Amino acid sequence: MLRQVLTWPFMPQRRALTVLVVILVAAIFIATGTGFWLLYRIAYILAMGIPVALVIAWLNTRALNVNVDRRTLRGQVGQEAEELIEVRNRSLIPKLWVELEDPCDLPGHQSRRAVVIPSRGLRSWVVSTVLKRRGLYDWGPLLVRGGDPFGIFYSERRYGTPQQILVYPRVVDLPRFQTPPASLPGEGRFRRRTHYITPNASGIRDYAPGDPLSRIHWRSTAHTGELMVKTFELDPTSDIWVIADLEGSIQAGDGEESTEEYIITVAASVAQRYIAANRSVGLIAFGEDYTVVETERGQQQLSRILESLAVAKATGEAPLANLLMEEQRRFGRHTTLVVVTASTDDSWVSPVQSLVQRGVRAAVVLVDPSTFGGEGSPLLLYGELTASDILSYVVAQGDDLSFVLSSTGEGAEAWQN
């Protein structure tokens, strides 16, 4: 059973209690003056009924074993969060008028339920909530409220400790999204040791417990008489840096249909697309907080990026141009940038062009704020970027991201038309 937290022994419903007390006092006063027997009966019933209601409300939250199994503490927009609630009555007295609620500020979360629990009985049910919005949400503790048949008193108890659920942003499959390849001066210069199996075998070493049999180099094993395994190096591919522009002043729209959510979704989708291809991916964003996730490979890296994007808020004050100039030391000839922005100010185009001239490869995703009710159009920016041979994509409200973020350019052509 989870830890119990008692709020108050009982709490009166003030209006109902006030009315009954007024009736009781009036009945006693009038009955004393008139001797009318019916008023005496009413006074007796109220004088005994109010304490009885208090006892019933108090008993309804006692002798309960309550267990909450929150099965989903991390999820993604579009998935479901599940929790199992079990309530067991340990006493011989049935529990009537019991209401249970596991509060959570998740959009659309509804867990309130009124139940009747028989003597020594058990009630259990599963609550499913569709995850509609990314973010970090508080969940619990479970609230058990018991009352009396007359609605005079109720008692409350809280079970368990608060937890949190992290909802990752929506991710879209981008099979045809491409970025220009980076300029690598030589493969060997950028190869690094890795625990992944790659086509680049770099040497052998002694076998260690836990090494898979597929890595054993049998010829060396036969020659030395001891088990030897192959070592590998990473392919000489460039680092991918995803830059999400979360400056507050450039955003438009509300809720899911906002430039902020589209920027987050595009950034998360691009990160997933390249991590799935075993590329090193990093993230830079300056919203409510300054976020830098250094480039790395693997599913853990994707989790780190999604965690950062899940709680990101587009309230930053730093323009994209300042962010690019501040972080330019991170970008070299073995780097590819993917800039995602809703800015229609061309001040950031020059820093991108300067980086490209230094050998950095870049792709830009322009989220059109005019389609979200904002001001300005990225048409001029798109033309300027295209003239500089910088691969550019344009996203408008309601677009199919898999289509418009296509290397064929079909999405941009449709937007221009």
Legacy VTK file of the C-alpha trace (Angstrom):
# vtk DataFile Version 3.0
C-alpha trace
ASCII
DATASET POLYDATA
POINTS 417 float
0.000 0.000 0.000
1.233 3.448 -0.798
2.000 6.056 1.823
-1.089 7.861 3.122
-1.333 11.609 3.631
-4.338 12.771 5.661
-5.623 16.270 4.947
-8.415 16.986 7.463
-10.397 14.533 9.627
-13.603 15.961 8.158
-14.669 19.031 6.264
-18.274 20.282 6.323
-20.144 21.348 3.239
-20.835 24.766 4.705
-24.081 25.557 2.962
-25.787 22.252 3.831
-24.496 22.288 7.399
-25.519 25.912 7.890
-29.041 25.216 6.671
-29.431 22.212 8.972
-28.068 24.066 11.995
-30.467 26.966 11.340
-33.366 24.529 11.079
-32.272 22.792 14.295
-32.007 26.038 16.278
-35.319 27.316 14.903
-37.065 24.023 15.681
-35.780 24.015 19.268
-36.711 27.675 19.787
-40.218 27.378 18.339
-40.895 24.009 19.977
-39.901 25.412 23.363
-42.277 28.344 22.921
-45.233 26.486 21.433
-44.838 22.923 22.665
-45.572 21.621 19.155
-44.549 17.927 19.170
-43.522 17.761 15.483
-40.870 20.406 15.966
-39.446 18.444 18.869
-39.193 15.386 16.590
-37.421 17.412 13.920
-34.964 18.775 16.486
-34.226 15.266 17.781
-33.657 13.877 14.290
-31.306 16.699 13.323
-29.422 16.551 16.618
-28.735 12.839 16.091
-28.402 12.888 12.307
-25.609 15.466 12.091
-23.155 13.420 14.261
-24.161 10.226 12.423
-23.380 11.882 9.048
-20.013 12.959 10.431
-19.173 9.385 11.496
-20.248 7.940 8.114
-18.069 10.414 6.236
-15.132 9.605 8.510
-15.552 5.821 8.111
-15.760 5.981 4.311
-12.048 6.744 3.975
-10.792 4.354 6.672
-9.537 0.758 6.356
-8.659 1.193 2.678
-5.676 -0.182 0.803
-5.077 1.994 -2.247
-2.489 1.249 -4.910
-1.697 3.348 -7.985
0.503 1.907 -10.708
1.412 4.692 -13.125
2.671 2.587 -15.972
3.734 5.454 -18.230
6.178 8.020 -16.891
7.658 8.798 -20.311
5.745 8.938 -23.532
5.405 10.733 -26.830
2.683 12.883 -28.298
0.112 10.555 -29.841
0.770 7.686 -27.450
-1.327 6.795 -24.380
-0.466 7.087 -20.704
-1.918 4.328 -18.530
-2.422 3.965 -14.813
-3.956 1.137 -12.803
-5.925 2.119 -9.681
-6.820 -0.535 -7.100
-8.872 0.062 -3.945
-9.443 -2.689 -1.369
-11.822 -2.443 1.579
-10.343 -4.175 4.633
-13.363 -3.651 6.868
-16.730 -5.391 7.145
-18.523 -2.099 6.571
-19.238 -1.328 2.883
-17.812 1.929 1.619
-20.492 4.122 0.102
-20.165 7.504 -1.597
-16.398 7.159 -2.190
-14.814 9.278 -4.922
-11.260 8.736 -6.200
-9.176 11.022 -8.388
-5.531 10.913 -9.480
-4.948 14.555 -10.444
-2.619 15.375 -13.323
-2.310 18.520 -15.408
-2.031 16.515 -18.623
-4.445 17.958 -21.218
-7.489 15.686 -21.429
-6.667 13.673 -18.304
-9.826 12.421 -16.564
-9.403 9.980 -13.678
-12.240 10.900 -11.307
-14.587 8.044 -10.456
-17.218 7.372 -7.764
-17.315 3.793 -6.519
-19.090 1.623 -3.980
-16.753 -0.884 -2.353
-18.442 -3.882 -0.705
-17.322 -5.482 2.513
-13.829 -6.966 2.039
-14.183 -6.085 -1.619
-11.837 -4.831 -4.343
-12.363 -2.319 -7.111
-9.814 -1.710 -9.862
-9.751 0.026 -13.219
-7.356 1.345 -15.837
-7.290 5.022 -16.826
-5.909 5.794 -20.300
-5.042 9.310 -21.440
-3.965 10.257 -24.949
-0.832 12.417 -24.786
-1.690 15.589 -26.685
0.993 18.079 -25.681
4.709 17.779 -24.983
6.002 18.854 -21.587
6.684 17.804 -18.020
3.534 17.282 -15.955
2.859 16.622 -12.267
0.911 13.462 -11.462
-0.693 12.552 -8.141
-0.952 11.885 -5.261
-4.235 9.979 -5.422
-7.134 11.715 -3.674
-9.806 9.626 -1.907
-12.883 11.543 -0.799
-15.703 10.030 1.272
-19.025 11.597 2.185
-22.332 10.949 3.885
-25.747 10.338 2.266
-26.942 13.841 3.155
-23.989 15.743 1.718
-23.181 17.412 5.023
-19.583 16.299 5.563
-16.786 14.780 3.558
-13.342 13.478 4.437
-10.233 13.305 2.282
-7.070 11.244 2.228
-4.152 11.315 -0.163
-2.271 8.167 -1.074
1.200 7.897 -2.524
3.704 10.523 -3.535
3.619 12.907 -6.489
5.347 11.787 -9.682
5.987 13.410 -13.028
5.358 12.321 -16.595
7.566 13.574 -19.418
5.912 13.811 -22.828
8.281 13.896 -25.794
7.378 16.038 -28.826
5.714 14.570 -31.866
8.151 13.004 -34.336
7.472 12.613 -38.039
9.228 10.167 -40.330
11.353 12.096 -42.846
12.634 9.445 -45.266
13.509 11.956 -48.035
14.945 14.780 -45.965
18.514 15.470 -47.016
21.343 17.817 -46.097
24.457 18.604 -48.152
27.444 16.404 -47.252
30.241 18.012 -45.292
33.749 18.457 -46.670
35.966 15.823 -45.093
39.675 16.303 -45.872
40.449 12.642 -45.282
38.657 9.630 -43.930
41.336 8.480 -41.521
41.531 11.848 -39.843
37.998 11.639 -38.534
37.722 7.969 -37.703
37.164 7.152 -34.048
37.094 3.948 -32.068
33.581 2.622 -31.425
31.837 -0.334 -29.860
29.521 -0.546 -32.926
30.268 -3.019 -35.717
31.174 -1.001 -38.835
32.848 -1.835 -42.164
36.050 -0.245 -40.835
37.976 -2.901 -38.873
41.010 -1.223 -37.331
42.782 -3.999 -35.431
42.516 -6.829 -32.939
42.730 -7.184 -29.181
42.414 -9.852 -26.504
38.980 -11.305 -25.898
37.111 -9.871 -22.901
34.081 -11.405 -21.164
30.927 -10.143 -22.856
32.400 -9.774 -26.355
30.049 -11.332 -28.950
31.287 -14.366 -30.863
30.718 -12.507 -34.155
33.703 -10.283 -33.332
36.191 -13.103 -32.873
39.032 -13.011 -35.415
39.538 -16.736 -35.934
42.781 -16.529 -37.928
44.526 -14.549 -35.171
42.981 -16.847 -32.564
44.439 -19.896 -34.349
47.823 -18.201 -34.684
48.152 -17.071 -31.063
46.259 -19.860 -29.353
44.143 -17.294 -27.493
40.793 -15.725 -28.357
41.232 -12.431 -30.241
38.459 -10.011 -31.280
38.271 -7.306 -33.945
38.054 -3.583 -33.153
36.228 -1.067 -35.325
36.192 2.625 -36.189
33.317 4.926 -37.043
32.678 5.874 -40.639
34.018 9.342 -41.517
30.630 11.071 -41.533
29.996 14.650 -40.474
28.429 15.840 -37.237
24.866 17.101 -37.558
23.941 20.152 -35.476
20.214 20.945 -35.211
19.583 24.576 -34.255
16.044 25.313 -33.058
15.278 29.031 -33.042
13.124 29.611 -29.935
13.209 33.395 -29.815
9.895 34.496 -28.326
9.272 37.589 -30.463
9.167 35.678 -33.771
6.560 33.094 -32.771
2.954 33.009 -33.973
-0.101 30.825 -33.429
-1.413 29.031 -30.346
-1.096 25.579 -28.873
-0.327 22.766 -31.260
-0.916 25.023 -34.260
1.923 27.408 -33.511
5.334 28.059 -35.003
6.872 26.970 -31.690
5.399 23.469 -31.900
6.269 23.127 -35.590
9.884 24.138 -34.899
10.102 21.596 -32.055
8.530 18.861 -34.178
10.850 19.502 -37.129
13.941 19.587 -34.878
12.948 16.322 -33.162
12.160 14.635 -36.489
15.473 15.663 -38.058
17.367 14.392 -35.005
15.590 11.044 -35.179
16.178 10.765 -38.927
19.975 11.052 -38.608
20.408 9.142 -35.362
18.556 6.261 -37.021
21.242 6.481 -39.733
23.952 6.165 -37.044
25.059 9.784 -37.394
26.349 12.028 -34.618
23.673 14.604 -33.831
23.675 17.576 -31.459
21.136 20.231 -30.498
21.360 23.953 -29.771
18.328 25.952 -28.624
17.900 29.174 -26.687
14.378 29.428 -25.323
13.493 29.676 -21.659
16.914 28.100 -21.015
20.082 27.853 -23.059
20.366 24.251 -24.229
23.363 22.562 -25.821
23.383 18.788 -26.329
26.802 17.784 -27.625
26.943 15.584 -30.714
26.747 11.843 -30.106
25.231 8.716 -31.628
22.698 6.167 -30.446
19.242 5.968 -28.919
20.391 7.474 -25.640
21.416 10.597 -27.545
17.985 10.737 -29.155
16.415 10.483 -25.705
18.555 13.375 -24.468
17.525 15.537 -27.420
13.836 14.683 -27.042
13.998 15.394 -23.305
15.439 18.832 -23.985
12.850 19.605 -26.659
9.992 18.297 -24.499
10.436 21.050 -21.924
11.695 23.788 -24.254
9.684 27.019 -24.386
9.948 29.658 -27.071
10.542 32.561 -24.698
14.146 33.294 -25.613
15.449 36.815 -26.145
18.539 36.023 -28.243
18.097 36.471 -32.028
19.212 33.633 -34.262
22.045 35.760 -35.698
23.562 36.198 -32.221
23.212 32.489 -31.490
25.019 31.521 -34.701
27.879 33.932 -34.092
28.231 32.850 -30.462
28.392 29.142 -31.339
30.375 29.355 -34.612
33.448 27.890 -32.910
31.639 24.538 -32.752
31.216 24.307 -36.508
33.999 23.210 -38.838
34.417 21.652 -42.262
33.215 18.316 -40.892
29.927 19.844 -39.678
26.457 20.084 -41.188
23.942 22.573 -39.760
20.168 22.214 -39.862
18.623 25.553 -38.864
14.895 25.558 -38.011
13.406 29.033 -37.632
10.283 31.149 -38.054
12.284 34.372 -38.297
11.688 36.575 -41.347
14.518 38.939 -40.386
17.422 38.432 -42.784
20.077 39.375 -40.190
20.849 35.699 -39.571
21.404 34.873 -43.239
24.868 36.497 -43.314
26.229 34.345 -40.436
24.953 31.224 -42.222
26.565 32.340 -45.494
29.810 33.043 -43.657
29.808 29.546 -42.164
29.135 28.022 -45.587
32.081 29.945 -47.037
34.275 28.394 -44.326
33.250 24.924 -45.494
30.332 24.244 -43.159
27.369 22.637 -44.907
23.914 23.978 -44.061
20.233 23.325 -44.625
17.473 25.666 -43.450
13.849 24.895 -42.574
11.736 28.062 -42.753
8.463 27.935 -40.799
6.151 30.489 -42.421
4.670 32.639 -39.589
2.105 34.291 -41.896
0.198 30.997 -42.112
-0.099 30.972 -38.297
-1.550 34.488 -38.087
1.820 36.216 -37.724
3.502 38.878 -39.793
6.104 38.588 -42.519
6.842 35.993 -45.174
9.981 33.912 -45.720
9.764 34.327 -49.517
12.693 36.765 -49.734
14.771 34.659 -47.334
14.083 31.563 -49.391
15.276 33.305 -52.532
18.400 34.639 -50.847
19.297 31.244 -49.390
18.672 29.465 -52.672
20.890 32.002 -54.494
23.654 31.100 -52.034
23.209 27.368 -52.815
21.908 26.720 -49.303
19.349 23.925 -49.311
16.084 25.348 -47.956
12.658 23.993 -47.053
9.463 25.901 -46.251
6.817 24.688 -43.787
3.353 26.243 -43.499
0.548 25.541 -41.040
-1.180 22.247 -41.774
1.572 20.938 -44.057
2.466 17.280 -44.282
6.020 17.464 -42.962
7.070 14.238 -44.660
6.130 15.801 -47.997
7.400 19.377 -47.634
10.678 18.291 -46.022
11.564 16.334 -49.111
14.857 16.556 -50.950
12.965 16.589 -54.260
11.893 20.164 -53.656
8.240 19.328 -54.323
7.167 20.975 -51.091
8.933 24.243 -51.885
7.484 24.300 -55.399
3.977 23.796 -54.029
4.514 26.591 -51.484
5.766 29.023 -54.125
2.750 28.293 -56.326
LINES 1 418
417 0 1 2 3 4 5 6 7 8 9 10 11 12 13 14 15 16 17 18 19 20 21 22 23 24 25 26 27 28 29 30 31 32 33 34 35 36 37 38 39 40 41 42 43 44 45 46 47 48 49 50 51 52 53 54 55 56 57 58 59 60 61 62 63 64 65 66 67 68 69 70 71 72 73 74 75 76 77 78 79 80 81 82 83 84 85 86 87 88 89 90 91 92 93 94 95 96 97 98 99 100 101 102 103 104 105 106 107 108 109 110 111 112 113 114 115 116 117 118 119 120 121 122 123 124 125 126 127 128 129 130 131 132 133 134 135 136 137 138 139 140 141 142 143 144 145 146 147 148 149 150 151 152 153 154 155 156 157 158 159 160 161 162 163 164 165 166 167 168 169 170 171 172 173 174 175 176 177 178 179 180 181 182 183 184 185 186 187 188 189 190 191 192 193 194 195 196 197 198 199 200 201 202 203 204 205 206 207 208 209 210 211 212 213 214 215 216 217 218 219 220 221 222 223 224 225 226 227 228 229 230 231 232 233 234 235 236 237 238 239 240 241 242 243 244 245 246 247 248 249 250 251 252 253 254 255 256 257 258 259 260 261 262 263 264 265 266 267 268 269 270 271 272 273 274 275 276 277 278 279 280 281 282 283 284 285 286 287 288 289 290 291 292 293 294 295 296 297 298 299 300 301 302 303 304 305 306 307 308 309 310 311 312 313 314 315 316 317 318 319 320 321 322 323 324 325 326 327 328 329 330 331 332 333 334 335 336 337 338 339 340 341 342 343 344 345 346 347 348 349 350 351 352 353 354 355 356 357 358 359 360 361 362 363 364 365 366 367 368 369 370 371 372 373 374 375 376 377 378 379 380 381 382 383 384 385 386 387 388 389 390 391 392 393 394 395 396 397 398 399 400 401 402 403 404 405 406 407 408 409 410 411 412 413 414 415 416
